Amino acid sequence: MSEAHLRHRQTEGPRDLQYPPLPEALVVGTYDNHTHLEISDGGPDGQLDYHEHLDRASSVGVRGVVQVGTDLETSRWSADVASVEPRVLAAVALHPNEAPRYDAEGTLDAALAEIDELAGRPRVRAIGETGLDFFRTGADGRDAQFRSFEAHIEIAKRHNLALQIHDRDAHAEVIETLRRVGAPERTVFHCFSGDAEMAKLCTDNGWYLSFAGTVTFKNAGGLRDALSVIPRSRILIETDAPYLTPDPLRGRPNAPYLIPYTLRAMAAHLETDVSMLAAQVTSTTEEVYGRWDAEPVTAPDGPFADLA
């Protein structure tokens, strides 16, 4: 588990660590475009490996996931799993909270070079999550965050991959950087957290907004306002599992098989049919990341060879 995600989990309050039961299956399937299956967050009777996560997801109409790296270890893991599992595509990157750590160790350039190398693998379809996070990183780490973010943007453009943005307490700076450096053709704001004005600005620039379980929270009226003002063709959906579990299951670990809760809440807010929204999100997700149904490549040698 990356240091960033370990810190995230340590700051959470008490949780029921049992995974929730399966929801009613979707009639029209869709994708979870941002999850962290390497983090096993269940209690003693609730541990799930990635096979079980994917089997549960398949059973309720979640057709595939984008497994997202946050440091070198999890990026390697994500790329390796995608190479042997047809329901998984990978995103690789150094999380913005990780960039100062690599920089302090004097290894940031080498780490970015390895991300660039991983980006060339056929089922790596995105660079992410990268961006800026001024919530957990102080001013002394911001130069490293900017340097890392700009390097990731260039890697995404060089490999013609989507870019997944992590943006926390840094809306203006993220947008300024994307405009100054030049955003990749397919740029996704993971777990969008802005308001309606920011949502409109993003979609005016051709960027995509991915909504997580937070859009279901009672105090998230601003997120639902943002959802209302953007074109349906710019909407994606995610879990950010095991975090951001949708209502009414907050406090329990999240997983890709819980996507139906968020999708149904979004459809209700938009006053549209769940299957129509699922079909639109599915089409948009494949537009951003490509199709999942290509054959996986040969299983890798080395420490991840047992993934198959």
N, C-alpha and C positions, 0 to 999 in steps of 0.2 A: 504494500500500500504506500502511496506517495506521502511525503511529509505534509503536503497541503491538505490531502483528504484526511489524514490522521488528525491534524489540528482541527479540521471541521468537525469531525465526529466527537472529539474531546470537548468541544464547546457546546454541544447539544445537551438538552435537558434529559430527564429520565424518559426511557422509551420502552414500549412493549416490543421485545425483539423477535416475536413470532411473526412469520410471514402471514398476511391475510389470506382468506380463502379465495378461490378463483371467482372472478366476476362473470356475469353473463357474456357469452362470446359475441363478438361483432359479426354482423352478417357480411359486411364488406371489410376485408382486412386492411391493415395499414402497418406502419413501421415506427419503431422507437429510434429517433435519429441521434440520441445521445444517452449512453448508459455506461456504467462502470462495473462490469461483471466480475472483475478481478477482486472486488471487495465482497467478501462473504460476511454479511452483517446479520445473519439470523442467530437466534438463541440456540441453546444446547440441542433442542429438538427441531431446529429450523434451518440448519446449514444447507445451503444449496450450492452445487457447483454449476459451472456455466451450462452444462448439458441440461440440467434440470430447469434452470432459468429459461432456456430456449424452448424446451418441451412444453413448459407451462404457457409460455407466450404463444407458441404455435396453436395450442389448444383453444385459445380465446380469440384468435384472429390477428395476432401480431406476427407479421410475416417475416420480420428480420429486424436486426438492430445495427446501429453504428456503435462499436465498442471503442471508447475514447481513452487515449493515454494522457498522462499528466506529468510524467518524467521519463527517463530512459527505460527504466525497468518496465513500467506499465505500457509504454509505447511498443517495446519489443514484444511483450505479451499479447497486446492487441493485434499486432501484425501477424504474429504466429498463429493465434486462434483463427483469425480470418482466413489464413492460408489453408486450413483444414476443415473449416465449418462453413457450409454454404449459406447459413442464416446470419452470418456475421460479415460486415465490412468494418474496416478499421480507420481510426483517426489517430495521428501521432503528433506529439508536441511536448513542450515543456510548459507546464502551467505557469502563469505569471508569478505566483508566489514561490515557485521553484527557481525562477531565473536568478534572484539575488543569491540563493544558496550556491548554485553552480558558479556564479561570478566570484563569490568569496573564496571558493575552492580553486579558482583559476582554470575551471574546466568548461566555462560556458561556450566558448567557440568550438571545442571538441564535441560537446553535447549537441550543439546545433548542427554540426557536420554529420553526426549520426542520424539525427532526425531527417536531414536531407537524404541520406542514404536509404532510410526506411521508407521515405516517401516514394521511392521508385518501385516498390513492390506492388504487384498488380491489384491486390484487393485492399490496399491502402487508398482510400478515396477522399480523405480530408486531412488537413493540417489543423489540429486542435486538441485540447482546447488551449488557445493562446489569447492574449489580450492584455488588459491592465486591471489590477485589483489594488485599490488604495485603501481598502478596509483592513486587510491583514498585513500589508507591507507599508512601512513608513517611508518618509521622504528619502532616507538613505539608500533604499533599494529601488527607487523609481528609475534611475538611469539604466540599471540592468533590465528592468521590465520593458522599457521602451526599446532598448537594443534588441532584446529577444523577440518582442512583438514584431518589429520591423523585419527582422530576419525571417520569421515565420511567414510573414506576408510574401516575401520574395520567394521562399521555398514553394509556397502554394502556387504562385504564378508560374514559376519555372516548371513545375510538374503538372500544371493545369488541373489542380485539385481544388475542391471546396475549402473554405476557411471557416472554422468554428471559433467564434469570439466568446471569450469570458470577459464580462464587463461588470465590475462591481465598484460603485462609488467613483466611476471614471467615465461617465457618459460622454462628456464634451471632449475629453482627451482621446478616447477611442475613435470618435468620429473624425476629429482633426487629423489623427494619424492615418486613418484610412484614406482620407481625402489627399493628404500630403504625399503619402507614399504611393497611393493608387491601389484601391481594393481589388482583390481577385474577382473574376466574373461572377462566381458563386460564393457569396459571403453570408454567413448565417450568424445571427445573434442568438447564441445558446442561452436558454433560460432567460428570455427577454424580461427585463426588469424596468423598462422605461415607461413613460406615459404616452398618451395619445399623440401629442405633438412630436415626440421622438419617433414613435412608430411611423408616422406619416413621413418624417424626414428620411428614415431608413428606407422605406419602400420607394420614395421618390428617387433614391439613389440605386434602386434595383436590388436591395439587400433583402434577405429572408429573415423572418422572426420565428423562433422556435419557442413554443409555450410548454411549460412544465406544470406539475401539480399545483404550483403556486397560483395559477389562474383560477383554481377552484376555491381558494381560501376566502373566507367571509370578508376579510379586510382588504381584498385585492381588487377593489372597484376600478382603480386606475389601470390595472392590467386588462380587465375586461373592456374598458373603454378603448384601450389600444387595439384589442382584438377586433372591435367593432369598426374601426376606421380604415383598416388595411384591406387590400384586395385578397380574396380567398386564395389566389394563386401564390401568395407570399407566406402562407401559414404552414409551419411544420409543428410537430408534436414530439415530446420527449418525456423521459422519466427523470434523468440525472440520477438514476438509482445508484445506491440505496437511499438517496436523500429525496426531499421535497415530495413526500407521499401525498397524494391528493386527499381532500375531504371525501368521505367521512372517516378516513383511515390514518389521519395524521398521528405521528408518534410511533408508527410501526414502520419497518423497513420497506422501502419501495423496490419495485422490480418491473421489468418490461411487461409482464402479464397484467399489470394494473393500468396500462394505457387506456383501456375502455372507460375507466372512470373519468379521466381527464377529457377524452374525446366527447363523451356524452355531455359533460358539463359545458364544453365549448359549443357544441351543437345547440344545446338548450339556450345558451345566451344569445347565439346568433339567430335563433328561431329558424333553424334549418334541420333537415333530416340527417340523422346520424350517418346513414350509409352514403348520402351525397357528400357530406363533409369528409368521411373516410376516403372516398374515391378521389376527391380533390387533393387531400393531403398525400395520398399514395402517389399520385401522378407528380406532384411537386417534389416529393422526396426522391423519386427516381430521376427527376430532372436535375436535381442537385448532386446526387451521389452515383448515378448510374443504377443498373439493375443488379440484383443480388444473385440471379440464377446462373451466372457463369460458374463453370466447374472450378472447385478449389485446386490450387496447385499442390505439388508433392509436399508431404509433411516435412518440416525442417529437421535437420540434424541438431545435435547439441542438447542443451538443458530443457528445451521445450518439445523434444521429440515425442514425449508421451502424450501430447495434447490430442493426437489422433485416436 
